[in-house]
Amino acid sequence: MKINPINNVYNKTNNEDIKFGHGNPWSGSTYSKKEKAIVAGTTALGVVVALAGLAKQAKYSLNPAKMFKNFKKSYLYKAPYDEPEIITIGAGSCLGGLAGGYIIDKNKENRKAKWKETLMQIANISVPIIFVGRFARGGKYLAKKFWEKTPNMETYRTKTAKAATAMVGLFTGVYASNWLANKINEKLFNQGKGRPVQLSDFSAHLDDFCMAARQIDDKNPLIHKVTMCIPLALMVAGNEVGNKKA
């Protein structure tokens, strides 16, 4: 699945195009197929470990036989995929990719680049999702406070308010993560100024769009099915980390 990078930063010192975000991890990579497979494997392992930790914390069984015998009662099916879940899975993906990158590449500069990419990816996963969740909940609160009189009931007005604020949160979050990535790049890595947000940046945020949709209507079966793909989507970030070079 090809996804455009969220953030490109131009390095004035070596004329290199620095990519941040949920980019296409295999585009331009010079690693062998075997090396890429190792990174993909450790990234998947990182996501599985993160999911297992979340499932255990939520008191779900980790027995594969029980999970797949009644899949609709398993954590994989019922996971809420809100901010804590997405950030945890994203971190697992990035750290798994970093581990794979260390296995396949002993070059110090390349390893340094992988660490930088890890920071960028985690920021780009975490910041927008936090904005989406907070804004959507704020919209729901305002709707209930000023419009709705029936407790525990969501009407058209409430859903409209949640939809509007969730999308505002998404766009604000993407801009905020772009700003944060550029600042980290400038201050810590001394690699020149970043570029403004572009329309293509929003193509990378499947997890954010899914969460925004869930905030609007968490009972919709189609939204639920698409949301279940979030762990797979977040594996792109880990592969980007592992395949990064200086």
C-alpha positions in Angstrom: 0.0 0.0 0.0 1.7 3.2 -1.1 1.2 6.2 1.1 2.8 9.5 0.5 5.1 10.8 3.3 3.5 13.2 5.7 6.4 15.6 5.9 9.4 16.4 3.7 12.1 18.5 5.1 14.8 19.9 2.9 18.4 19.6 4.2 20.3 22.7 3.1 23.6 21.2 4.2 23.6 18.1 2.0 20.8 18.7 -0.4 19.0 15.6 0.9 15.2 15.3 1.0 14.3 14.2 4.6 11.0 12.3 4.9 8.9 12.1 8.0 5.6 10.5 8.7 3.7 7.4 7.6 5.6 7.3 4.3 6.2 4.4 1.8 8.9 2.5 3.6 10.1 0.6 0.5 10.4 3.6 -1.9 14.0 4.3 -2.6 15.3 1.8 0.0 18.6 0.2 -1.0 18.3 -2.7 1.5 17.9 -6.3 0.1 14.6 -8.1 0.1 15.9 -10.3 3.0 16.8 -7.2 5.0 13.4 -5.6 4.3 11.8 -8.8 5.4 13.6 -8.8 8.7 12.4 -5.2 9.4 8.9 -6.1 8.4 9.1 -9.1 10.8 10.3 -7.1 13.8 7.8 -4.4 13.1 5.0 -6.9 13.1 6.4 -8.4 16.3 6.4 -5.0 17.9 2.7 -4.5 17.0 1.8 -7.9 18.3 3.6 -7.3 21.6 1.8 -3.9 21.9 -1.6 -5.5 21.2 -0.9 -8.4 23.6 -0.1 -5.8 26.4 -3.3 -3.9 25.7 -5.4 -7.1 25.6 -3.9 -8.3 28.9 -4.5 -4.9 30.5 -8.1 -5.0 29.3 -8.4 -8.6 30.8 -8.8 -10.4 27.5 -7.5 -13.9 26.9 -4.2 -14.2 25.0 -4.8 -17.8 24.1 -4.9 -18.0 20.3 -7.3 -20.9 20.3 -9.8 -18.9 22.4 -9.3 -15.8 20.4 -10.0 -17.3 17.0 -12.7 -19.7 18.2 -14.9 -16.7 19.1 -13.2 -13.9 17.3 -16.1 -11.4 17.9 -15.4 -11.6 21.6 -11.6 -11.2 21.3 -9.6 -8.0 21.9 -8.7 -7.8 18.2 -12.4 -7.4 17.4 -13.5 -5.3 20.4 -10.5 -3.0 20.8 -11.7 0.6 21.1 -8.7 2.1 19.2 -8.7 5.4 21.0 -5.7 7.6 21.8 -4.0 5.2 24.2 -4.4 2.2 22.0 -3.2 3.9 18.8 -0.2 5.5 20.5 0.8 2.2 22.1 0.5 0.3 18.9 2.3 3.0 16.9 5.2 3.0 19.5 5.4 -0.8 19.3 5.6 -0.6 15.5 8.3 2.1 15.5 10.4 0.3 18.2 10.0 -3.0 16.3 11.2 -1.3 13.1 14.1 0.3 15.0 15.1 -3.1 16.3 15.0 -4.6 12.8 17.0 -1.6 11.5 19.7 -2.3 14.1 19.9 -5.9 13.1 20.4 -5.3 9.4 22.6 -2.2 9.6 25.6 -1.6 11.8 26.5 1.8 10.3 26.5 4.4 13.1 25.1 7.2 10.9 22.3 5.0 9.5 21.4 4.0 13.1 21.3 7.6 14.1 19.0 8.3 11.2 16.7 5.5 12.3 16.5 7.0 15.8 15.6 10.4 14.3 12.9 8.7 12.2 11.6 6.9 15.3 11.0 10.3 17.0 9.4 11.8 14.0 7.1 8.8 13.4 5.9 8.6 17.0 5.3 12.4 17.1 3.4 12.1 13.8 1.2 9.3 15.2 0.6 10.7 18.6 -0.1 14.4 18.1 -2.9 14.2 15.5 -4.7 11.4 17.3 -4.7 13.3 20.6 -6.2 16.4 18.9 -8.9 14.3 17.2 -10.0 12.7 20.5 -9.9 15.9 22.5 -11.8 18.0 20.0 -14.5 15.3 19.3 -15.1 14.9 23.0 -15.3 18.7 23.4 -17.9 18.8 20.7 -20.0 16.2 22.3 -19.8 18.0 25.7 -20.9 21.3 24.1 -23.7 19.6 22.3 -25.0 17.9 25.4 -24.7 21.1 27.4 -26.4 23.5 25.1 -28.6 21.4 22.8 -29.5 18.0 24.2 -32.0 17.6 27.0 -32.3 13.8 26.9 -29.4 12.0 28.9 -27.5 9.2 27.2 -29.0 9.9 23.8 -27.2 11.0 20.7 -29.2 13.0 18.2 -28.4 14.5 14.9 -27.1 17.7 16.6 -24.7 15.8 18.8 -23.3 13.7 15.9 -23.0 16.9 13.8 -21.1 18.6 16.6 -18.8 15.6 17.1 -18.2 15.3 13.3 -17.3 19.0 13.0 -15.0 19.1 16.0 -13.3 15.8 15.1 -12.4 17.1 11.7 -11.1 20.4 13.1 -9.0 18.3 15.5 -7.7 16.2 12.7 -6.6 19.2 10.6 -5.2 21.0 13.7 -3.3 17.8 14.7 -1.7 17.3 11.3 -0.5 20.9 11.3 0.7 20.6 14.9 2.6 17.4 14.2 4.1 19.0 11.1 5.2 22.0 13.2 6.6 19.7 15.9 8.5 17.5 13.4 10.0 20.6 11.8 11.0 22.1 15.2 12.7 18.9 16.3 14.5 18.7 13.0 15.7 22.3 13.3 16.7 22.4 17.0 18.0 18.9 17.6 19.3 17.7 14.3 20.3 21.0 12.7 19.0 20.1 9.3 17.4 23.2 8.0 13.9 24.6 8.0 10.8 22.5 7.2 8.1 23.0 4.6 4.4 23.9 5.2 1.7 21.3 5.3 0.5 20.0 1.9 -2.8 18.4 0.8 -1.0 15.0 0.3 0.0 15.0 4.0 -3.5 14.0 5.0 -3.4 10.8 2.9 -1.1 9.2 5.6 -3.5 9.5 8.5 -5.7 6.4 8.2 -5.6 5.9 11.9 -6.7 9.5 12.6 -9.6 9.3 10.0 -10.7 6.1 11.5 -10.8 7.5 15.0 -12.6 10.6 13.9 -15.2 8.4 12.2 -15.5 6.3 15.4 -16.1 9.4 17.4 -18.9 10.4 15.1 -20.6 6.9 15.0 -19.0 4.1 16.8 -22.0 1.8 16.1 -21.5 1.8 12.3 -20.4 -1.8 11.2 -18.4 -0.5 8.2 -16.5 2.0 10.3 -15.7 -0.8 12.8 -14.4 -3.1 10.1 -12.1 -0.3 8.6 -10.9 0.6 12.1 -9.7 -3.0 12.7 -7.1 -2.3 10.0 -5.4 0.3 12.1 -2.6 -2.1 13.5 -1.8 -3.0 9.9 -1.7 0.7 8.8 0.6 1.6 11.7 3.1 -1.1 10.6 4.0 1.3 7.8 5.7 3.6 10.3 7.9 0.9 11.7 9.0 -0.2 8.3 9.8 3.4 7.5 12.0 3.6 10.6 13.8 0.3 9.9 14.5 1.2 6.3 15.7 4.7 7.0 19.3 5.7 6.1 21.4 8.7 6.7 
